[in-house]
Amino acid sequence: MNKIIYFVLFCLVTTGLIACSKTQQDSTAASTTKKELVFGASAMPYSTVFEQGIKPILEKQGYAIKTMNFSTLEVNNQSVNNGQVDFNLDQHTAYLNVFNREKGTHLYPLVHIPTIPAAIYSDKYTSFQQAPNGATVLIPSDPANTSRALRILTDNHFIQLKSGTNPILATSRDIVSNPKQLKIKEMDSVMIPRTLGEVDFGFASGGIAYQSKLDPKKAVLREKVIPEMEMVVTINEKNKDTQWAKDLKAAYQSPEFKQFMQKYNQNQMWALPQGE
């Protein structure tokens, strides 16, 4: 009798393991070959470029794109991390790395994409050279874009950072020379365009400037885009080897998309990835 019971239990356990293994294999296969992708969109210009330049390429390959709109990047990123969304477009690698570190997420930069450079804007002056001593400059409070704003000021010789400072990690505490005694104040990046009329200068990323409808002619200093500040397609790291991720990356690197950008970028507002 005991032998019969043990035999039955053995069969049940073995069957269960086989079933679990098959379920995992089926799940992996479905993730690899799926043809419906969920895109985490925003009001930023990168979503527009995707809709007009990338989506048609993917649809020709049999993909169906479902769009979910988000008002904040944090919620969008968390949705990518938890699998509700497959990819989004609204951040550079410096921001992504900080987000992963602070939030414990597993976001992955799939491919670099065309980027609108950041700039420092003014409602009062047409040149930063006109800045009076003690002029107020608003910069973002999030670490990735704080360093970005400081780099613009450094590149144009209005401040100097201490020797050996990593330009991607720079903070106001790293400033060792400030000849014009600029009052550099940190603020939520979304609030800076709304406050621009009350101060002398303010930093805005390309996406924020586009969303806030800032006049490009009011940019007095422009960013030299480095790879860490190029926008990227962001996915969950576990999906980086799926076929859909490979196809999405290939679409951004395709001759068809490059031709699209040549027409779309006639005003030279966009900086193309340096590795492309």
C-alpha positions in Angstrom: 0.0 0.0 0.0 2.8 2.4 0.9 4.5 1.8 -2.4 1.3 2.6 -4.2 0.9 5.9 -2.2 4.5 6.9 -2.9 4.1 6.1 -6.6 0.9 8.3 -6.8 2.6 11.2 -5.0 5.6 10.9 -7.3 3.4 11.1 -10.4 1.6 14.1 -9.0 4.8 16.0 -8.2 6.4 15.1 -11.5 3.3 16.2 -13.4 3.2 19.5 -11.5 6.8 20.2 -12.2 6.3 19.5 -15.9 3.2 21.7 -16.0 5.0 24.6 -14.2 8.0 24.3 -16.6 5.7 24.4 -19.6 3.8 27.4 -18.2 7.1 29.3 -17.8 8.3 28.3 -21.3 4.9 29.4 -22.8 5.2 32.7 -20.9 8.7 33.4 -22.1 7.7 32.5 -25.7 4.7 34.8 -25.5 6.9 37.7 -24.3 9.4 37.1 -27.0 7.0 36.8 -29.9 4.1 39.1 -28.9 2.9 41.5 -31.5 0.9 43.9 -29.4 3.0 46.6 -27.6 1.9 49.1 -25.0 3.5 52.5 -25.4 3.7 54.9 -22.4 3.1 58.2 -24.2 3.2 61.8 -22.9 2.7 65.3 -24.2 6.4 65.5 -25.0 7.6 65.8 -28.7 9.3 62.3 -28.6 5.8 60.7 -28.6 5.0 62.7 -31.7 8.1 61.5 -33.5 7.3 57.9 -32.5 3.8 58.1 -33.8 4.8 59.6 -37.1 8.2 58.0 -37.7 8.4 54.7 -35.9 4.9 53.4 -35.5 4.4 52.9 -39.2 7.6 50.9 -39.5 6.5 48.6 -36.7 3.0 48.2 -38.1 4.5 47.1 -41.4 6.1 44.3 -39.4 2.7 43.2 -38.0 2.9 45.0 -34.6 -0.2 46.6 -33.1 0.6 49.6 -30.8 -1.6 50.4 -27.9 -1.0 53.9 -26.4 -1.4 54.7 -22.7 -1.1 58.4 -21.9 0.7 59.6 -18.7 1.0 63.0 -17.1 4.1 62.2 -15.0 7.3 60.3 -15.9 7.4 58.7 -12.5 4.1 56.9 -13.0 5.1 56.0 -16.6 8.4 54.5 -15.4 6.7 52.5 -12.7 4.3 51.2 -15.3 7.2 50.0 -17.4 8.8 48.4 -14.4 5.7 46.5 -13.4 4.9 45.3 -16.9 1.8 47.4 -17.5 3.6 49.3 -20.2 6.3 47.9 -22.6 8.3 51.1 -23.3 8.4 54.9 -23.0 10.6 57.6 -24.4 10.9 60.6 -22.1 14.2 60.4 -20.3 18.0 60.3 -20.8 20.3 57.7 -19.4 21.5 60.0 -16.6 17.9 60.4 -15.3 17.2 56.7 -15.8 20.2 55.6 -13.8 19.2 58.0 -10.9 15.6 56.7 -11.0 16.7 53.1 -10.9 19.0 53.8 -7.9 16.4 55.8 -5.9 13.3 53.7 -6.8 14.8 50.2 -7.0 13.5 49.8 -10.5 15.0 47.8 -13.4 14.6 50.2 -16.3 16.9 49.6 -19.3 18.0 52.1 -22.1 17.2 50.2 -25.3 18.4 52.7 -27.9 19.4 56.4 -28.1 16.9 58.5 -30.0 16.8 62.1 -31.5 16.9 64.7 -28.7 15.9 68.4 -28.4 18.8 70.0 -26.5 18.2 71.8 -23.3 18.7 75.5 -23.0 18.7 78.5 -20.6 15.9 80.9 -21.4 15.2 84.5 -20.5 12.2 86.8 -20.8 14.4 89.8 -19.9 17.6 89.4 -21.9 18.6 88.4 -25.4 22.1 87.2 -24.3 23.5 85.8 -21.1 26.3 88.3 -21.5 23.8 90.9 -20.4 23.3 89.2 -17.1 23.9 91.7 -14.2 25.9 90.7 -11.2 23.8 88.7 -8.8 21.3 87.6 -11.6 19.0 84.7 -10.6 19.2 81.5 -12.5 16.6 78.8 -11.9 17.9 75.2 -12.5 16.1 71.8 -12.0 16.1 70.2 -8.5 16.4 66.6 -9.8 20.1 65.5 -9.8 20.4 64.5 -13.4 19.1 67.9 -14.7 20.9 69.9 -12.0 24.2 68.7 -13.5 22.9 69.4 -17.0 22.2 73.0 -16.2 25.5 73.5 -14.5 27.3 72.0 -17.4 25.8 74.7 -19.8 27.0 77.4 -17.5 30.4 75.8 -17.2 30.8 75.2 -20.9 30.1 78.9 -21.5 32.6 80.0 -18.7 30.1 81.6 -16.4 31.0 79.3 -13.5 33.7 76.8 -12.8 33.4 73.5 -11.0 36.1 72.0 -8.8 38.7 69.9 -10.5 37.8 66.2 -11.0 34.0 66.8 -10.7 32.0 64.2 -12.7 29.9 66.4 -15.0 27.0 64.0 -14.8 26.9 64.2 -11.0 27.7 67.8 -10.5 25.8 69.9 -7.9 25.8 73.5 -6.8 28.2 72.5 -4.0 30.9 71.8 -6.7 31.0 75.4 -7.9 34.4 77.0 -7.0 34.2 80.1 -9.2 31.2 82.3 -9.9 32.5 85.7 -11.2 29.1 87.2 -11.7 27.9 86.0 -8.3 24.9 84.3 -10.0 22.1 83.3 -7.6 21.6 79.7 -8.7 18.3 78.4 -7.3 16.9 74.9 -7.6 13.2 74.3 -8.5 11.0 71.5 -9.9 11.7 71.5 -13.6 8.1 71.8 -14.6 7.7 75.0 -12.6 10.7 76.9 -14.1 8.9 78.0 -17.4 6.0 79.3 -15.3 8.3 81.4 -13.1 10.6 82.6 -15.9 9.1 86.1 -16.0 9.9 86.6 -12.3 13.6 85.9 -12.6 16.5 86.6 -14.9 17.1 83.1 -16.4 15.8 79.6 -16.3 16.8 76.2 -17.5 14.4 74.0 -19.5 15.0 70.6 -21.1 13.9 70.2 -24.7 10.8 68.3 -23.7 9.8 70.8 -21.0 10.4 73.7 -23.4 8.2 72.0 -26.0 5.4 71.2 -23.5 5.5 74.7 -22.0 5.6 76.3 -25.5 8.7 78.4 -24.7 9.8 80.6 -27.6 13.0 79.1 -29.0 14.2 82.6 -29.7 14.3 83.2 -25.9 17.1 80.6 -25.5 20.3 82.5 -24.6 22.5 79.4 -24.0 22.1 76.0 -25.6 23.3 72.6 -24.4 26.0 70.6 -26.2 24.3 67.2 -26.0 26.5 64.4 -24.7 25.5 60.7 -24.9 24.4 60.5 -21.3 21.9 63.3 -22.0 20.5 61.8 -25.2 16.9 60.6 -24.9 16.4 56.8 -24.9 13.7 54.2 -25.4 13.2 52.8 -22.0 12.1 49.2 -21.3 12.1 46.7 -18.5 15.6 45.1 -18.4 14.1 41.6 -18.5 12.7 42.3 -22.0 16.0 43.5 -23.6 16.5 40.2 -25.5 12.9 39.8 -26.8 12.2 40.0 -30.5 9.9 43.0 -30.2 12.7 45.0 -28.3 15.1 44.1 -31.1 12.6 45.2 -33.8 11.9 48.5 -31.9 15.6 49.2 -31.7 16.1 48.4 -35.3 13.3 50.7 -36.3 15.0 53.7 -34.7 18.3 52.8 -36.5 16.7 52.1 -39.8 17.3 54.1 -43.1 13.5 54.7 -43.3 13.6 56.5 -39.9 16.7 58.5 -40.8 14.9 59.7 -44.0 11.9 60.7 -41.9 14.1 62.8 -39.5 15.8 64.5 -42.4 12.5 66.0 -43.4 11.2 66.4 -39.8 14.3 68.2 -38.6 14.5 70.9 -41.3 14.6 73.6 -38.6 17.6 71.8 -37.0 15.9 71.7 -33.6 16.8 68.1 -33.0 20.2 66.6 -32.2 20.7 63.1 -33.6 22.4 60.4 -31.5 26.1 60.6 -31.6 26.5 56.9 -32.1 24.3 56.9 -35.1 
